[in-house]
Amino acid sequence: MTADALKSWVESAEGSDFPIENLPLGIFSVGERRRRAGVAIGDYVLDLIGIADLLDERWMEDLSQPVLNAWLARGPGAQAELRERLQELLSDERYRDDVEPELVGQTEVRMHLPCVVGDYTDFYIGIHHATNVGKQFRPDNPLLPNYKYVPIGYHGRASSVRVSGEPVIRPNGQRKAPDAEAPEYGPSRRLDYELELGIWIGQGNDLGSCIPIGEAGEHIAGYCLLNDWSARDVQAWEYQPLGPFLAKNFLTSVSAWIVSPQALAPFRKPMPPRPDGDPQPLPYLDDEADRESGGLGIQLEVTLTTEQMRRQGVAPHVLSRGSADAAMYWSAAQIIAHHTANGCNLQPGDLIGTGTLSTDSEDGLGSLLEISRGGKQPIELTSGETRSFLEDGDEIVLRAWCEGEGTARIGFGECVGRVVGAS
């Protein structure tokens, strides 16, 4: 079936975030019914259990589970076959009478984490973000010497990964003012968001083995939006010498849908060339095909609304607009190859964050830490309010999409979080 022939009989699909060229997988429930696998198409979710008779019976053992780990473990071949079959069912009128009753409105469902997250790793591959943050602490030497050799990452907390819409409870922690003799304990005063992409792992690797960079793409089941909420004041006090801990592990939000590599294939781009003087990647991180198509042409946007703005009907304030390919110094394949280079085993359903994705433009900064210059330059919102960091009642919405001439728009949906007071 060619791309030109794809036209769904689901009228809301065309022009939406979820056309027939997308078909991301997720886990949903309706009322008291148990969680089940579904596919986003237009304004609807297609219940895969409901159309089991139209799918390969060998798939249903895994697709009937309340999480997608076992299905993702099947790898890209099965994923591509399922996608092709669903495109047939949703475009051929012969199947409409059987499939249409299994469409559920997206406003009627509750979305859940698509996988049991066994492990979560957050990287730091947004070079402009790393530079901006580094300048606040080391104006003359913002990037440490290892940054351009090593994809920097740290192990996050899998238990606090939640799907979009989970409340953001302001964390408590130790904070130490620069002029204070000792820290104090209390709610974070510098709560921030981080605009990231998430990578869902499909097939993993055995402990003691590694994933070569040329094979890394076969282990990526898909992508999502990710917000690694950060308590900057807690982080500033605790992160030396071992790195992030309580400032990061209280909540990580992800969008609900797993957008497949197949759907993003038309939007792959060359990785940005390294500036003159930068070292070339070491051989285990270097691959010609990845250089030519490892970039992700994904558009990113962050908006903020406050309680006052929602009460007054004021439109959301756009904090950031940029693109992933302009922000990533390392590719998705490179960070997977590096993650496993020492024999670390990845498992189906593991989650990897890219780190904050900021462009080199003032319009494309991926955190309030950067936008407000560490709180020194508060921003004025469309409502007339000002913000340096997030206050209770503030809601952050991340969005992402791909589009281009002659291609359907591929959307990720939203990753939403609203701040509530500390417990």
C-alpha positions as a printed Julia matrix, in Angstrom:
423×3 Matrix{Float64}:
   0.0     0.0    0.0
   1.61    3.28  -1.07
   1.51    6.46   0.98
  -0.5     8.17  -1.77
  -3.25    5.55  -1.41
  -3.71    6.07   2.32
  -6.98    7.76   3.13
  -8.98    6.71   6.15
 -12.73    6.43   6.25
 -12.44    7.98   9.75
 -13.26   11.54   8.73
 -11.52   13.24  11.67
  -8.2    11.54  10.86
  -7.2    13.75   7.95
  -5.42   16.88   9.13
  -5.33   15.75  12.76
  -2.38   14.79  14.94
  -3.37   11.17  14.37
  -3.87   10.48  10.66
  -3.71    6.99   9.19
   0.03    7.53   8.6
   0.6     7.78  12.37
  -1.36    5.12  14.33
   0.51    5.33  17.64
  -0.06    2.66  20.27
  -1.24    3.31  23.81
  -3.06    1.82  26.78
  -6.54    3.09  27.68
  -9.6     2.26  29.73
 -13.24    3.3   29.67
 -15.2     3.37  32.9
 -14.68    0.17  34.87
 -13.35   -1.82  31.91
  -9.81   -3.09  32.3
  -6.87   -1.48  30.58
  -6.34   -2.48  26.98
  -4.25   -1.65  23.92
  -5.52    0.93  21.48
  -4.44    2.99  18.5
  -5.11    6.69  18.02
  -6.89    7.59  14.77
  -8.32   11.09  14.39
 -10.51   11.93  17.38
 -10.82    8.27  18.35
  -9.08    5.32  19.95
  -9.43    2.0   18.17
  -9.83   -0.87  20.64
  -7.51   -3.62  19.43
  -9.17   -6.3   21.54
 -12.45   -5.37  19.89
 -11.05   -6.16  16.43
  -9.06   -9.24  17.48
 -10.84  -11.38  14.89
  -9.4    -9.13  12.15
  -5.83   -9.33  13.42
  -3.26  -12.11  13.39
  -4.14  -14.37  16.31
  -0.42  -14.73  17.11
  -0.31  -11.02  17.99
  -3.2   -11.07  20.41
  -1.43  -12.87  23.25
   0.67   -9.75  23.71
  -1.82   -7.11  22.51
  -4.4    -8.41  25.02
  -2.14   -7.48  27.95
  -2.81   -4.29  30.03
   0.7    -3.05  29.15
   2.71   -3.13  25.92
   6.05   -4.49  27.16
   5.61   -7.95  25.62
   4.38   -6.51  22.33
   7.33   -4.09  22.06
   9.69   -7.01  22.7
   8.61   -8.49  19.36
  10.64   -5.84  17.57
  10.18   -3.64  14.51
   9.05   -6.41  12.15
   5.88   -7.19  14.07
   5.28   -3.5   14.67
   5.44   -2.77  10.95
   3.13   -5.68  10.12
   0.53   -4.52  12.64
   0.71   -0.96  11.35
   0.22   -2.12   7.75
  -2.79   -4.25   8.73
  -4.39   -1.39  10.68
  -3.91    0.94   7.74
  -5.74   -1.58   5.57
  -8.61   -1.92   8.05
  -8.97    1.85   8.48
  -8.82    2.72   4.78
 -10.78   -0.08   3.1
 -14.55    0.45   3.28
 -15.05   -3.31   3.3
 -13.97   -3.4    6.93
 -15.82   -0.31   8.11
 -18.9    -2.06   9.52
 -16.71   -4.37  11.62
 -14.18   -1.77  12.79
 -16.23    1.39  13.34
 -18.13    0.08  16.41
 -14.76   -0.38  18.16
 -13.84    3.3   17.9
 -14.08    5.17  21.21
 -13.92    8.97  21.45
 -10.64   10.2   22.91
 -12.59   12.42  25.3
 -14.28    9.32  26.73
 -11.16    7.34  27.62
  -8.6     7.45  30.37
  -5.03    6.97  29.19
  -2.43    5.04  31.19
   1.31    4.47  31.04
   1.82    2.27  27.99
   4.44    0.1   29.7
   5.67   -1.06  33.05
   8.8     1.08  33.23
  11.55   -1.12  34.59
  14.27    1.49  34.2
  14.43    5.15  33.28
  17.57    6.95  32.14
  17.77   10.67  31.42
  20.45   12.02  29.11
  21.8    15.53  28.58
  22.19   15.71  24.8
  20.74   19.19  24.25
  23.98   21.11  23.74
  22.39   24.56  23.81
  20.66   23.76  27.1
  23.91   22.41  28.54
  25.72   25.55  27.41
  23.07   27.92  28.77
  22.99   26.22  32.16
  26.77   25.94  32.27
  27.15   29.68  31.69
  25.16   30.38  34.84
  27.69   28.47  36.95
  30.87   28.57  34.81
  30.67   31.63  32.53
  34.16   31.07  31.11
  33.86   27.3   30.67
  30.18   26.31  30.37
  30.77   22.82  28.91
  32.96   20.4   30.79
  35.68   18.64  28.73
  33.82   15.31  28.5
  30.6    16.69  27.0
  31.63   16.41  23.34
  33.06   12.92  23.81
  30.47   11.25  26.07
  26.65   11.31  25.87
  26.09   12.39  29.48
  23.26   10.67  31.36
  22.05    9.62  34.79
  19.7     6.94  36.09
  16.31    8.37  37.07
  13.5     6.94  39.17
  11.18    4.64  37.21
   8.55    4.45  39.98
   7.61    8.12  39.61
   7.09    8.12  35.83
   3.45    9.04  35.17
   1.26    9.61  32.15
   0.18   13.08  31.04
  -2.35   14.73  33.35
  -0.94   13.54  36.67
  -0.83   16.44  39.19
   2.6    17.92  39.85
   2.87   17.98  43.64
   5.41   20.62  44.61
   8.31   18.7   46.17
   9.88   19.37  49.55
  13.61   19.26  50.0
  16.71   20.91  51.41
  17.4    24.39  50.04
  20.38   26.58  50.82
  20.41   30.25  49.92
  23.82   31.55  48.75
  24.19   33.78  51.84
  22.84   31.23  54.35
  25.1    29.36  56.74
  22.98   26.18  56.64
  20.2    24.68  54.52
  16.52   24.6   55.43
  13.83   22.1   54.56
  10.61   23.05  52.78
   8.74   23.3   49.48
  10.8    24.06  46.4
  10.65   27.73  45.4
  12.24   27.18  41.99
  10.1    24.49  40.39
  10.75   24.07  36.68
   9.8    21.99  33.65
  12.1    20.36  31.1
  11.13   19.89  27.46
  12.35   16.48  26.33
  11.64   13.58  24.03
  11.23   10.1   25.45
  12.46    6.94  23.73
  10.68    3.64  24.42
  12.86    0.54  24.16
  11.53   -2.48  22.27
  13.88   -5.42  21.97
  16.6    -5.19  24.57
  20.02   -6.79  24.93
  21.53   -9.37  27.24
  23.62   -8.34  30.21
  27.25   -8.21  29.13
  26.43   -7.54  25.47
  26.22   -4.21  23.69
  24.02   -2.75  20.96
  26.13   -1.56  18.01
  25.18    1.88  16.8
  24.22    0.51  13.39
  21.62   -1.74  15.06
  20.34    0.73  17.66
  17.32    1.75  15.6
  15.99   -1.82  15.74
  15.72   -1.47  19.52
  13.67    1.77  19.47
   9.97    0.98  19.71
   8.9     4.61  19.5
   8.95    8.12  20.87
   6.9    10.31  23.2
   7.08   13.69  24.91
   8.74   13.79  28.31
   8.8    16.42  31.06
  11.4    15.76  33.74
  10.16   18.21  36.37
  13.0    19.8   38.34
  13.36   21.54  41.7
  16.24   23.84  40.85
  16.92   25.06  44.39
  17.05   21.52  45.76
  19.22   20.48  42.82
  21.74   23.3   43.33
  22.41   22.15  46.92
  22.36   18.37  46.51
  23.82   17.59  43.08
  27.49   17.78  44.02
  29.29   15.39  43.96
  26.95   12.61  42.76
  24.34   14.39  40.66
  20.53   14.65  40.56
  18.48   12.97  43.28
  15.44   14.4   45.12
  15.38   17.4   42.79
  14.41   15.11  39.92
  12.85   11.89  41.16
   9.51   13.24  42.43
   7.81   13.1   39.0
   8.51   12.53  35.31
   5.56   13.03  32.95
   5.2    11.4   29.53
   2.65   11.73  26.76
   0.37    8.73  26.38
   1.07    7.55  22.82
   4.07    5.66  21.44
   4.79    7.2   18.04
   6.53    4.59  15.92
   9.8     5.0   14.01
   7.88    4.01  10.87
   5.58    7.01  11.25
   8.57    9.34  11.71
  10.59    7.91   8.81
   9.68   10.72   6.34
  10.99   13.28   8.81
  14.45   11.88   9.47
  17.23   14.38   8.79
  21.01   14.48   8.8
  22.58   15.11  12.17
  23.85   18.7   12.41
  27.51   18.88  11.39
  29.87   19.25  14.31
  31.41   22.71  14.6
  35.02   23.17  13.56
  37.31   22.06  16.33
  34.86   19.63  17.92
  36.13   16.04  18.21
  34.56   13.42  15.99
  32.66   10.66  17.83
  34.68    7.65  18.9
  34.23    4.68  16.55
  31.56    2.94  18.65
  29.45    6.12  18.4
  30.02    6.77  14.71
  27.86    5.42  11.89
  27.46    6.77   8.37
  23.74    6.0    8.15
  23.15    7.69  11.51
  25.03   10.77  10.36
  22.79   10.94   7.29
  19.42   10.26   8.95
  19.85   10.27  12.74
  18.25   13.71  13.14
  14.59   14.04  14.11
  12.6    16.76  12.33
  10.16   17.14  15.23
   8.65   20.52  16.07
   8.32   21.27  19.78
   6.17   23.75  21.72
   5.63   24.6   25.38
   2.76   26.7   26.74
   1.89   27.95  30.23
  -1.44   28.91  31.77
  -1.98   30.23  35.28
  -5.09   30.03  37.44
  -5.79   33.7   36.64
  -5.42   33.11  32.9
  -7.86   30.19  32.94
 -10.31   32.16  35.06
 -10.18   35.13  32.68
 -10.15   33.04  29.51
  -6.72   34.32  28.47
  -4.96   32.27  25.79
  -1.99   30.16  26.89
   1.39   31.89  26.92
   3.88   30.31  24.5
   7.15   29.77  26.35
   9.07   27.94  23.65
   8.99   26.86  20.02
  11.83   24.96  18.41
  12.88   21.73  16.74
  14.51   18.59  18.07
  17.08   18.27  15.3
  18.42   21.75  16.07
  18.85   20.87  19.75
  20.39   17.38  19.82
  24.18   17.06  19.84
  23.9    13.26  20.05
  21.38   11.08  18.2
  18.98    8.52  19.65
  21.11    5.73  18.21
  24.25    7.15  19.8
  22.77    7.3   23.28
  21.5     3.72  23.03
  24.88    2.51  21.8
  26.57    4.38  24.65
  24.07    3.16  27.26
  24.91   -0.45  26.44
  28.61    0.0   25.62
  29.65   -1.37  29.01
  27.29   -4.35  28.79
  24.32   -2.73  30.52
  21.13   -4.52  29.49
  18.11   -2.59  28.23
  14.7    -4.23  28.55
  11.38   -3.88  26.69
   9.5    -0.9   28.08
  12.57    0.89  29.41
  12.35    4.67  29.01
  15.15    6.98  27.92
  14.92   10.78  28.05
  16.95   12.98  25.72
  17.47   15.74  28.27
  16.21   19.28  27.81
  15.97   20.3   24.15
  16.76   23.97  23.67
  17.71   25.58  20.37
  20.22   28.39  19.97
  17.33   30.85  19.61
  15.7    32.79  22.45
  12.37   31.44  21.2
  13.44   27.83  21.6
  14.59   27.52  25.21
  13.35   24.37  26.95
  13.2    25.42  30.62
  12.39   28.4   32.82
  15.9    28.21  34.25
  17.11   29.36  30.85
  14.23   31.67  29.93
  14.42   33.65  33.2
  18.23   33.49  33.37
  18.14   31.59  36.62
  15.39   33.83  37.99
  17.23   37.1   37.33
  14.98   38.12  34.43
  11.34   37.22  35.17
   9.13   36.91  32.1
   5.86   38.79  31.65
   2.93   36.61  30.63
   0.09   37.62  28.34
  -2.05   38.1   31.47
   0.37   40.68  32.89
   1.63   38.27  35.55
   5.32   37.49  35.84
   7.13   34.22  36.34
  10.68   33.16  37.11
   9.67   29.63  38.09
   6.38   27.77  38.4
   3.77   28.7   41.0
   0.91   26.6   42.34
  -1.9    26.39  39.78
   0.41   26.81  36.78
  -0.12   24.3   33.99
   2.55   23.34  31.48
   1.61   21.7   28.16
   4.21   20.15  25.87
   3.28   19.46  22.23
   5.19   17.96  19.31
   4.49   17.25  15.67
   6.15   16.63  12.31
   4.96   18.12   9.06
   6.27   18.86   5.61
   5.24   19.38   2.03
   3.57   16.3    0.65
   3.46   14.51   4.0
   0.75   14.05   6.6
   1.13   15.8    9.94
   2.31   13.34  12.59
   1.43   14.46  16.12
   2.45   13.25  19.55
  -0.57   14.53  21.48
   0.05   16.48  24.67
   2.07   16.08  27.85
   0.25   18.06  30.55
   1.03   18.81  34.17
  -0.56   21.24  36.66
   1.26   22.25  39.82
  -0.45   21.78  43.17
   0.78   22.75  46.62
   3.3    20.72  48.57
   1.95   17.92  50.74
